[in-house]
Amino acid sequence: MLASFSVAPLGLGEALSEHVAQIISLIDKSGLDYRMGAMQTTVEGTQEEVMSLIMDCHNRMRDIAPRVLTSITIDDRKDATGRLTGKITDVEKALGRNLSKE
């Protein structure tokens, strides 16, 4: 399963990088393959691993902020693995060139 998600704290002002860094540290420690993007992070793992991690991230931010918005987009393809990089490779192969990517 792939899941792209963002955890947005509300009520902490405009500078959020220190808070986001805490979430990325949690993701990094999970051991799941991930890619941080400018607006979201994408992780790959089993349904249980991915959803547990997302809820851990949401709850960690909830400990910091009075309100938290978490958005999730899931791509769940039966028996598919290595899709975090494979999906990009497939599109690059179709185009016949490398693309700019996060």
N, CA, C and O atoms as a printed pandas DataFrame, in Angstrom:
     atom_number atom_name residue_name chain_id  residue_number  x_coord  y_coord  z_coord
0              1         N          MET        A               1    0.834   -1.173    0.000
1              2        CA          MET        A               1    0.000    0.000    0.000
2              3         C          MET        A               1    0.879    1.236    0.000
3              4         O          MET        A               1    1.874    1.316    0.720
4              5         N          LEU        A               2    0.491    2.190   -0.817
5              6        CA          LEU        A               2    1.084    3.526   -0.783
6              7         C          LEU        A               2    0.077    4.471   -0.149
7              8         O          LEU        A               2   -1.125    4.369   -0.396
8              9         N          ALA        A               3    0.568    5.385    0.662
9             10        CA          ALA        A               3   -0.300    6.425    1.204
10            11         C          ALA        A               3    0.472    7.729    1.235
11            12         O          ALA        A               3    1.563    7.808    1.800
12            13         N          SER        A               4   -0.104    8.748    0.625
13            14        CA          SER        A               4    0.431   10.097    0.730
14            15         C          SER        A               4   -0.406   10.810    1.774
15            16         O          SER        A               4   -1.636   10.751    1.755
16            17         N          PHE        A               5    0.275   11.482    2.678
17            18        CA          PHE        A               5   -0.487   12.156    3.729
18            19         C          PHE        A               5    0.213   13.417    4.188
19            20         O          PHE        A               5    1.423   13.583    4.037
20            21         N          SER        A               6   -0.589   14.293    4.752
21            22        CA          SER        A               6   -0.068   15.511    5.366
22            23         C          SER        A               6   -0.761   15.693    6.705
23            24         O          SER        A               6   -1.947   15.401    6.857
24            25         N          VAL        A               7   -0.013   16.171    7.650
25            26        CA          VAL        A               7   -0.526   16.440    8.990
26            27         C          VAL        A               7   -0.309   17.933    9.236
27            28         O          VAL        A               7    0.826   18.394    9.358
28            29         N          ALA        A               8   -1.398   18.670    9.306
29            30        CA          ALA        A               8   -1.311   20.126    9.419
30            31         C          ALA        A               8   -1.805   20.591   10.785
31            32         O          ALA        A               8   -2.986   20.448   11.103
32            33         N          PRO        A               9   -0.904   21.147   11.592
33            34        CA          PRO        A               9   -1.327   21.687   12.883
34            35         C          PRO        A               9   -1.966   23.059   12.696
35            36         O          PRO        A               9   -1.519   23.856   11.872
36            37         N          LEU        A              10   -2.984   23.316   13.448
37            38        CA          LEU        A              10   -3.626   24.633   13.450
38            39         C          LEU        A              10   -3.430   25.262   14.826
39            40         O          LEU        A              10   -3.435   24.577   15.848
40            41         N          GLY        A              11   -3.258   26.569   14.826
41            42        CA          GLY        A              11   -3.130   27.289   16.081
42            43         C          GLY        A              11   -1.703   27.405   16.584
43            44         O          GLY        A              11   -1.483   27.740   17.747
44            45         N          LEU        A              12   -0.724   27.129   15.717
45            46        CA          LEU        A              12    0.676   27.229   16.130
46            47         C          LEU        A              12    1.447   28.307   15.384
47            48         O          LEU        A              12    2.671   28.387   15.497
48            49         N          GLY        A              13    0.747   29.128   14.630
49            50        CA          GLY        A              13    1.416   30.175   13.874
50            51         C          GLY        A              13    1.777   29.715   12.474
51            52         O          GLY        A              13    1.288   28.693   11.993
52            53         N          GLU        A              14    2.650   30.494   11.824
53            54        CA          GLU        A              14    2.999   30.220   10.427
54            55         C          GLU        A              14    4.255   29.372   10.272
55            56         O          GLU        A              14    4.344   28.609    9.311
56            57         N          ALA        A              15    5.215   29.470   11.159
57            58        CA          ALA        A              15    6.459   28.701   11.057
58            59         C          ALA        A              15    6.228   27.310   11.652
59            60         O          ALA        A              15    6.085   27.156   12.865
60            61         N          LEU        A              16    6.195   26.305   10.780
61            62        CA          LEU        A              16    5.834   24.954   11.231
62            63         C          LEU        A              16    6.943   23.919   11.046
63            64         O          LEU        A              16    6.755   22.750   11.382
64            65         N          SER        A              17    8.091   24.331   10.519
65            66        CA          SER        A              17    9.125   23.352   10.173
66            67         C          SER        A              17    9.588   22.527   11.365
67            68         O          SER        A              17    9.859   21.336   11.209
68            69         N          GLU        A              18    9.688   23.114   12.539
69            70        CA          GLU        A              18   10.110   22.347   13.722
70            71         C          GLU        A              18    9.088   21.280   14.078
71            72         O          GLU        A              18    9.459   20.186   14.503
72            73         N          HIS        A              19    7.818   21.581   13.911
73            74        CA          HIS        A              19    6.760   20.613   14.216
74            75         C          HIS        A              19    6.731   19.504   13.161
75            76         O          HIS        A              19    6.579   18.325   13.483
76            77         N          VAL        A              20    6.879   19.904   11.908
77            78        CA          VAL        A              20    6.913   18.924   10.818
78            79         C          VAL        A              20    8.126   18.012   10.982
79            80         O          VAL        A              20    8.038   16.815   10.712
80            81         N          ALA        A              21    9.248   18.561   11.419
81            82        CA          ALA        A              21   10.463   17.766   11.620
82            83         C          ALA        A              21   10.222   16.645   12.632
83            84         O          ALA        A              21   10.766   15.551   12.482
84            85         N          GLN        A              22    9.424   16.905   13.647
85            86        CA          GLN        A              22    9.107   15.859   14.626
86            87         C          GLN        A              22    8.344   14.702   13.972
87            88         O          GLN        A              22    8.567   13.536   14.297
88            89         N          ILE        A              23    7.452   15.040   13.059
89            90        CA          ILE        A              23    6.673   14.017   12.356
90            91         C          ILE        A              23    7.570   13.232   11.404
91            92         O          ILE        A              23    7.472   12.007   11.331
92            93         N          ILE        A              24    8.441   13.922   10.678
93            94        CA          ILE        A              24    9.351   13.239    9.754
94            95         C          ILE        A              24   10.287   12.323   10.533
95            96         O          ILE        A              24   10.609   11.234   10.058
96            97         N          SER        A              25   10.724   12.730   11.696
97            98        CA          SER        A              25   11.562   11.874   12.534
98            99         C          SER        A              25   10.824   10.597   12.913
99           100         O          SER        A              25   11.406    9.512   12.904
100          101         N          LEU        A              26    9.556   10.725   13.242
101          102        CA          LEU        A              26    8.723    9.569   13.568
102          103         C          LEU        A              26    8.593    8.638   12.361
103          104         O          LEU        A              26    8.682    7.418   12.503
104          105         N          ILE        A              27    8.384    9.209   11.185
105          106        CA          ILE        A              27    8.281    8.416    9.953
106          107         C          ILE        A              27    9.605    7.700    9.682
107          108         O          ILE        A              27    9.619    6.513    9.356
108          109         N          ASP        A              28   10.700    8.419    9.816
109          110        CA          ASP        A              28   12.018    7.851    9.572
110          111         C          ASP        A              28   12.298    6.670   10.502
111          112         O          ASP        A              28   12.843    5.653   10.073
112          113         N          LYS        A              29   11.931    6.805   11.749
113          114        CA          LYS        A              29   12.151    5.737   12.736
114          115         C          LYS        A              29   11.252    4.524   12.507
115          116         O          LYS        A              29   11.522    3.449   13.044
116          117         N          SER        A              30   10.184    4.681   11.716
117          118        CA          SER        A              30    9.249    3.576   11.477
118          119         C          SER        A              30    9.881    2.440   10.682
119          120         O          SER        A              30    9.458    1.289   10.787
120          121         N          GLY        A              31   10.896    2.769    9.887
121          122        CA          GLY        A              31   11.522    1.765    9.037
122          123         C          GLY        A              31   10.828    1.576    7.701
123          124         O          GLY        A              31   11.314    0.827    6.855
124          125         N          LEU        A              32    9.695    2.245    7.497
125          126        CA          LEU        A              32    8.993    2.147    6.211
126          127         C          LEU        A              32    9.706    3.008    5.173
127          128         O          LEU        A              32   10.305    4.033    5.499
128          129         N          ASP        A              33    9.631    2.570    3.914
129          130        CA          ASP        A              33   10.172    3.367    2.831
130          131         C          ASP        A              33    9.274    4.585    2.654
131          132         O          ASP        A              33    8.050    4.455    2.647
132          133         N          TYR        A              34    9.866    5.759    2.513
133          134        CA          TYR        A              34    9.075    6.981    2.375
134          135         C          TYR        A              34    9.798    8.000    1.529
135          136         O          TYR        A              34   11.007    7.912    1.317
136          137         N          ARG        A              35    9.048    8.962    1.051
137          138        CA          ARG        A              35    9.586   10.121    0.350
138          139         C          ARG        A              35    8.874   11.356    0.896
139          140         O          ARG        A              35    7.647   11.449    0.866
140          141         N          MET        A              36    9.658   12.283    1.387
141          142        CA          MET        A              36    9.102   13.553    1.845
142          143         C          MET        A              36    8.971   14.472    0.644
143          144         O          MET        A              36    9.895   14.590   -0.161
144          145         N          GLY        A              37    7.839   15.112    0.526
145          146        CA          GLY        A              37    7.609   16.087   -0.522
146          147         C          GLY        A              37    7.383   17.459    0.080
147          148         O          GLY        A              37    7.359   17.617    1.301
148          149         N          ALA        A              38    7.220   18.427   -0.763
149          150        CA          ALA        A              38    7.006   19.796   -0.300
150          151         C          ALA        A              38    5.661   19.958    0.410
151          152         O          ALA        A              38    5.523   20.789    1.307
152          153         N          MET        A              39    4.671   19.156    0.002
153          154        CA          MET        A              39    3.325   19.315    0.545
154          155         C          MET        A              39    2.775   18.062    1.233
155          156         O          MET        A              39    1.727   18.119    1.877
156          157         N          GLN        A              40    3.479   16.929    1.098
157          158        CA          GLN        A              40    3.009   15.688    1.697
158          159         C          GLN        A              40    4.175   14.717    1.772
159          160         O          GLN        A              40    5.241   14.956    1.203
160          161         N          THR        A              41    3.956   13.625    2.478
161          162        CA          THR        A              41    4.928   12.535    2.538
162          163         C          THR        A              41    4.219   11.277    2.070
163          164         O          THR        A              41    3.057   11.051    2.406
164          165         N          THR        A              42    4.920   10.456    1.293
165          166        CA          THR        A              42    4.362    9.197    0.812
166          167         C          THR        A              42    5.132    8.056    1.457
167          168         O          THR        A              42    6.363    8.048    1.460
168          169         N          VAL        A              43    4.397    7.092    2.004
169          170        CA          VAL        A              43    5.000    5.918    2.637
170          171         C          VAL        A              43    4.479    4.659    1.956
171          172         O          VAL        A              43    3.398    4.650    1.367
172          173         N          GLU        A              44    5.285    3.587    2.052
173          174        CA          GLU        A              44    4.880    2.307    1.491
174          175         C          GLU        A              44    5.044    1.225    2.553
175          176         O          GLU        A              44    6.054    1.175    3.256
176          177         N          GLY        A              45    4.044    0.369    2.657
177          178        CA          GLY        A              45    4.083   -0.743    3.600
178          179         C          GLY        A              45    2.773   -1.484    3.571
179          180         O          GLY        A              45    1.944   -1.268    2.687
180          181         N          THR        A              46    2.584   -2.360    4.541
181          182        CA          THR        A              46    1.304   -3.056    4.649
182          183         C          THR        A              46    0.242   -2.079    5.141
183          184         O          THR        A              46    0.561   -1.013    5.666
184          185         N          GLN        A              47   -0.997   -2.448    4.970
185          186        CA          GLN        A              47   -2.094   -1.592    5.438
186          187         C          GLN        A              47   -1.947   -1.291    6.929
187          188         O          GLN        A              47   -2.124   -0.153    7.365
188          189         N          GLU        A              48   -1.629   -2.302    7.684
189          190        CA          GLU        A              48   -1.504   -2.121    9.136
190          191         C          GLU        A              48   -0.354   -1.173    9.480
191          192         O          GLU        A              48   -0.501   -0.294   10.329
192          193         N          GLU        A              49    0.794   -1.355    8.815
193          194        CA          GLU        A              49    1.953   -0.498    9.082
194          195         C          GLU        A              49    1.678    0.948    8.704
195          196         O          GLU        A              49    1.961    1.867    9.473
196          197         N          VAL        A              50    1.131    1.138    7.526
197          198        CA          VAL        A              50    0.902    2.485    7.010
198          199         C          VAL        A              50   -0.136    3.230    7.844
199          200         O          VAL        A              50    0.088    4.373    8.242
200          201         N          MET        A              51   -1.255    2.593    8.103
201          202        CA          MET        A              51   -2.311    3.280    8.854
202          203         C          MET        A              51   -1.901    3.535   10.303
203          204         O          MET        A              51   -2.256    4.563   10.881
204          205         N          SER        A              52   -1.159    2.603   10.884
205          206        CA          SER        A              52   -0.662    2.807   12.244
206          207         C          SER        A              52    0.296    3.995   12.290
207          208         O          SER        A              52    0.228    4.816   13.204
208          209         N          LEU        A              53    1.182    4.083   11.310
209          210        CA          LEU        A              53    2.125    5.198   11.261
210          211         C          LEU        A              53    1.402    6.528   11.082
211          212         O          LEU        A              53    1.723    7.506   11.757
212          213         N          ILE        A              54    0.439    6.567   10.186
213          214        CA          ILE        A              54   -0.293    7.820    9.967
214          215         C          ILE        A              54   -0.998    8.259   11.252
215          216         O          ILE        A              54   -0.976    9.440   11.598
216          217         N          MET        A              55   -1.612    7.329   11.947
217          218        CA          MET        A              55   -2.278    7.684   13.202
218          219         C          MET        A              55   -1.270    8.097   14.276
219          220         O          MET        A              55   -1.551    8.984   15.082
220          221         N          ASP        A              56   -0.100    7.457   14.291
221          222        CA          ASP        A              56    0.949    7.885   15.227
222          223         C          ASP        A              56    1.366    9.322   14.941
223          224         O          ASP        A              56    1.552   10.118   15.862
224          225         N          CYS        A              57    1.512    9.649   13.657
225          226        CA          CYS        A              57    1.878   11.017   13.271
226          227         C          CYS        A              57    0.786   12.005   13.657
227          228         O          CYS        A              57    1.067   13.070   14.207
228          229         N          HIS        A              58   -0.451   11.649   13.367
229          230        CA          HIS        A              58   -1.581   12.512   13.720
230          231         C          HIS        A              58   -1.610   12.749   15.240
231          232         O          HIS        A              58   -1.747   13.884   15.698
232          233         N          ASN        A              59   -1.482   11.679   15.995
233          234        CA          ASN        A              59   -1.546   11.793   17.455
234          235         C          ASN        A              59   -0.366   12.565   18.034
235          236         O          ASN        A              59   -0.527   13.295   19.011
236          237         N          ARG        A              60    0.820   12.411   17.440
237          238        CA          ARG        A              60    1.976   13.177   17.903
238          239         C          ARG        A              60    1.723   14.667   17.692
239          240         O          ARG        A              60    2.001   15.477   18.576
240          241         N          MET        A              61    1.195   15.028   16.521
241          242        CA          MET        A              61    0.903   16.432   16.269
242          243         C          MET        A              61   -0.221   16.920   17.174
243          244         O          MET        A              61   -0.228   18.076   17.595
244          245         N          ARG        A              62   -1.155   16.049   17.469
245          246        CA          ARG        A              62   -2.274   16.411   18.357
246          247         C          ARG        A              62   -1.770   16.732   19.757
247          248         O          ARG        A              62   -2.383   17.526   20.471
248          249         N          ASP        A              63   -0.653   16.118   20.157
249          250        CA          ASP        A              63   -0.040   16.436   21.447
250          251         C          ASP        A              63    0.549   17.836   21.463
251          252         O          ASP        A              63    0.716   18.435   22.525
252          253         N          ILE        A              64    0.864   18.361   20.273
253          254        CA          ILE        A              64    1.525   19.663   20.143
254          255         C          ILE        A              64    0.532   20.780   19.854
255          256         O          ILE        A              64    0.654   21.879   20.396
256          257         N          ALA        A              65   -0.449   20.502   19.003
257          258        CA          ALA        A              65   -1.350   21.541   18.498
258          259         C          ALA        A              65   -2.760   21.379   19.039
259          260         O          ALA        A              65   -3.189   20.262   19.328
260          261         N          PRO        A              66   -3.490   22.490   19.180
261          262        CA          PRO        A              66   -4.864   22.403   19.654
262          263         C          PRO        A              66   -5.825   21.797   18.626
263          264         O          PRO        A              66   -6.903   21.314   18.975
264          265         N          ARG        A              67   -5.416   21.831   17.358
265          266        CA          ARG        A              67   -6.254   21.268   16.295
266          267         C          ARG        A              67   -5.339   20.754   15.194
267          268         O          ARG        A              67   -4.322   21.371   14.879
268          269         N          VAL        A              68   -5.712   19.608   14.607
269          270        CA          VAL        A              68   -4.876   18.981   13.577
270          271         C          VAL        A              68   -5.763   18.505   12.428
271          272         O          VAL        A              68   -6.798   17.877   12.649
272          273         N          LEU        A              69   -5.345   18.812   11.200
273          274        CA          LEU        A              69   -6.010   18.296   10.009
274          275         C          LEU        A              69   -5.057   17.305    9.331
275          276         O          LEU        A              69   -3.936   17.662    8.968
276          277         N          THR        A              70   -5.508   16.074    9.165
277          278        CA          THR        A              70   -4.706   15.059    8.487
278          279         C          THR        A              70   -5.439   14.626    7.229
279          280         O          THR        A              70   -6.600   14.220    7.276
280          281         N          SER        A              71   -4.738   14.720    6.097
281          282        CA          SER        A              71   -5.296   14.312    4.806
282          283         C          SER        A              71   -4.524   13.093    4.318
283          284         O          SER        A              71   -3.299   13.033    4.430
284          285         N          ILE        A              72   -5.265   12.110    3.768
285          286        CA          ILE        A              72   -4.653   10.860    3.324
286          287         C          ILE        A              72   -5.191   10.488    1.942
287          288         O          ILE        A              72   -6.394   10.560    1.691
288          289         N          THR        A              73   -4.278   10.091    1.052
289          290        CA          THR        A              73   -4.641    9.508   -0.231
290          291         C          THR        A              73   -3.973    8.140   -0.297
291          292         O          THR        A              73   -2.763    8.026   -0.104
292          293         N          ILE        A              74   -4.762    7.100   -0.570
293          294        CA          ILE        A              74   -4.266    5.727   -0.551
294          295         C          ILE        A              74   -4.322    5.118   -1.948
295          296         O          ILE        A              74   -5.311    5.254   -2.667
296          297         N          ASP        A              75   -3.233    4.445   -2.310
297          298        CA          ASP        A              75   -3.170    3.638   -3.533
298          299         C          ASP        A              75   -2.877    2.216   -3.078
299          300         O          ASP        A              75   -1.763    1.909   -2.655
300          301         N          ASP        A              76   -3.871    1.359   -3.166
301          302        CA          ASP        A              76   -3.758   -0.009   -2.650
302          303         C          ASP        A              76   -3.959   -0.992   -3.794
303          304         O          ASP        A              76   -5.088   -1.256   -4.207
304          305         N          ARG        A              77   -2.868   -1.525   -4.297
305          306        CA          ARG        A              77   -2.900   -2.436   -5.435
306          307         C          ARG        A              77   -2.487   -3.829   -4.958
307          308         O          ARG        A              77   -1.414   -4.002   -4.379
308          309         N          LYS        A              78   -3.335   -4.805   -5.203
309          310        CA          LYS        A              78   -3.096   -6.168   -4.739
310          311         C          LYS        A              78   -1.750   -6.696   -5.235
311          312         O          LYS        A              78   -1.427   -6.595   -6.418
312          313         N          ASP        A              79   -0.976   -7.255   -4.314
313          314        CA          ASP        A              79    0.310   -7.907   -4.584
314          315         C          ASP        A              79    1.366   -6.984   -5.178
315          316         O          ASP        A              79    2.353   -7.465   -5.734
316          317         N          ALA        A              80    1.186   -5.684   -5.076
317          318        CA          ALA        A              80    2.171   -4.743   -5.618
318          319         C          ALA        A              80    3.130   -4.320   -4.512
319          320         O          ALA        A              80    2.707   -3.976   -3.409
320          321         N          THR        A              81    4.417   -4.347   -4.817
321          322        CA          THR        A              81    5.433   -3.846   -3.894
322          323         C          THR        A              81    6.394   -2.976   -4.687
323          324         O          THR        A              81    6.419   -3.027   -5.916
324          325         N          GLY        A              82    7.177   -2.184   -3.987
325          326        CA          GLY        A              82    8.147   -1.325   -4.647
326          327         C          GLY        A              82    7.526   -0.247   -5.502
327          328         O          GLY        A              82    8.152    0.229   -6.449
328          329         N          ARG        A              83    6.309    0.146   -5.188
329          330        CA          ARG        A              83    5.592    1.116   -6.020
330          331         C          ARG        A              83    6.006    2.555   -5.739
331          332         O          ARG        A              83    5.741    3.444   -6.548
332          333         N          LEU        A              84    6.643    2.788   -4.615
333          334        CA          LEU        A              84    7.065    4.148   -4.291
334          335         C          LEU        A              84    8.004    4.692   -5.366
335          336         O          LEU        A              84    7.913    5.860   -5.744
336          337         N          THR        A              85    8.884    3.859   -5.845
337          338        CA          THR        A              85    9.764    4.258   -6.947
338          339         C          THR        A              85    9.292    3.686   -8.274
339          340         O          THR        A              85    9.527    4.284   -9.324
340          341         N          GLY        A              86    8.629    2.537   -8.239
341          342        CA          GLY        A              86    8.201    1.866   -9.463
342          343         C          GLY        A              86    7.217    2.659  -10.287
343          344         O          GLY        A              86    7.282    2.635  -11.516
344          345         N          LYS        A              87    6.305    3.362   -9.639
345          346        CA          LYS        A              87    5.320    4.152  -10.374
346          347         C          LYS        A              87    6.002    5.251  -11.181
347          348         O          LYS        A              87    5.616    5.533  -12.315
348          349         N          ILE        A              88    7.014    5.861  -10.589
349          350        CA          ILE        A              88    7.749    6.922  -11.275
350          351         C          ILE        A              88    8.546    6.343  -12.442
351          352         O          ILE        A              88    8.560    6.898  -13.540
352          353         N          THR        A              89    9.205    5.222  -12.183
353          354        CA          THR        A              89    9.980    4.556  -13.233
354          355         C          THR        A              89    9.102    4.182  -14.415
355          356         O          THR        A              89    9.513    4.332  -15.565
356          357         N          ASP        A              90    7.894    3.695  -14.143
357          358        CA          ASP        A              90    6.967    3.316  -15.216
358          359         C          ASP        A              90    6.618    4.510  -16.103
359          360         O          ASP        A              90    6.579    4.382  -17.327
360          361         N          VAL        A              91    6.365    5.661  -15.498
361          362        CA          VAL        A              91    6.015    6.854  -16.271
362          363         C          VAL        A              91    7.229    7.347  -17.053
363          364         O          VAL        A              91    7.101    7.736  -18.214
364          365         N          GLU        A              92    8.407    7.333  -16.425
365          366        CA          GLU        A              92    9.618    7.747  -17.133
366          367         C          GLU        A              92    9.893    6.840  -18.328
367          368         O          GLU        A              92   10.305    7.307  -19.389
368          369         N          LYS        A              93    9.663    5.548  -18.148
369          370        CA          LYS        A              93    9.857    4.603  -19.246
370          371         C          LYS        A              93    8.890    4.904  -20.386
371          372         O          LYS        A              93    9.276    4.858  -21.554
372          373         N          ALA        A              94    7.641    5.210  -20.054
373          374        CA          ALA        A              94    6.640    5.534  -21.077
374          375         C          ALA        A              94    7.012    6.806  -21.845
375          376         O          ALA        A              94    6.770    6.909  -23.047
376          377         N          LEU        A              95    7.600    7.765  -21.139
377          378        CA          LEU        A              95    8.007    9.033  -21.770
378          379         C          LEU        A              95    9.375    8.944  -22.449
379          380         O          LEU        A              95    9.700    9.751  -23.320
380          381         N          GLY        A              96   10.159    7.967  -22.044
381          382        CA          GLY        A              96   11.492    7.821  -22.605
382          383         C          GLY        A              96   12.492    8.829  -22.074
383          384         O          GLY        A              96   13.488    9.128  -22.733
384          385         N          ARG        A              97   12.235    9.353  -20.891
385          386        CA          ARG        A              97   13.159   10.322  -20.295
386          387         C          ARG        A              97   12.943   10.391  -18.788
387          388         O          ARG        A              97   11.901    9.984  -18.276
388          389         N          ASN        A              98   13.948   10.916  -18.086
389          390        CA          ASN        A              98   13.845   11.118  -16.648
390          391         C          ASN        A              98   13.035   12.370  -16.360
391          392         O          ASN        A              98   13.058   13.329  -17.131
392          393         N          LEU        A              99   12.329   12.352  -15.259
393          394        CA          LEU        A              99   11.509   13.486  -14.840
394          395         C          LEU        A              99   12.052   14.124  -13.569
395          396         O          LEU        A              99   12.797   13.495  -12.817
396          397         N          SER        A             100   11.680   15.355  -13.339
397          398        CA          SER        A             100   11.966   16.003  -12.085
398          399         C          SER        A             100   11.047   15.399  -11.037
399          400         O          SER        A             100    9.847   15.259  -11.272
400          401         N          LYS        A             101   11.588   15.044   -9.899
401          402        CA          LYS        A             101   10.763   14.401   -8.864
402          403         C          LYS        A             101   11.236   14.791   -7.473
403          404         O          LYS        A             101   12.360   15.254   -7.283
404          405         N          GLU        A             102   10.358   14.592   -6.516
405          406        CA          GLU        A             102   10.695   14.883   -5.121
406          407         C          GLU        A             102   11.568   13.790   -4.570
407          408         O          GLU        A             102   11.964   13.844   -3.406
